[in-house]
Amino acid sequence: MVGVTRSPDARLRPGMSAESPTDPARTLDAREIDGEPFGDIVDALDALEPGETFRLVNSFEPQPLYSVLADRGFVHETDQVGPEEWHVYISHES
């Protein structure tokens, strides 16, 4: 599976919590970036070690990012945690 999107009331996999489903090693809140966040996101992906998870926080579901992630060998899981808050958990494809 390349990616999953869940709404706030969706069921979580066993062992996952709504606050931090994959216990990310680092978080980037794109809402705090002045300007286009893509470069910051790519930098965070480049720094991601195998076995680590990166959490991207955004004000909308970043669907265009999903194909970039797949092309670069990453998988993602997306949670909508509020009306304008999405968390995308990204890790290396296993």
PyMOL commands that set and color helices and strands:
alter all, ss='L'
color gray80, all
select helices_A, chain A and resi 30-32+38-47+63-71
alter helices_A, ss='H'
color red, helices_A
select strands_A, chain A and resi 3-6+26-29+53-58+74-82+85-92
alter strands_A, ss='S'
color yellow, strands_A
deselect
rebuild
show_as cartoon
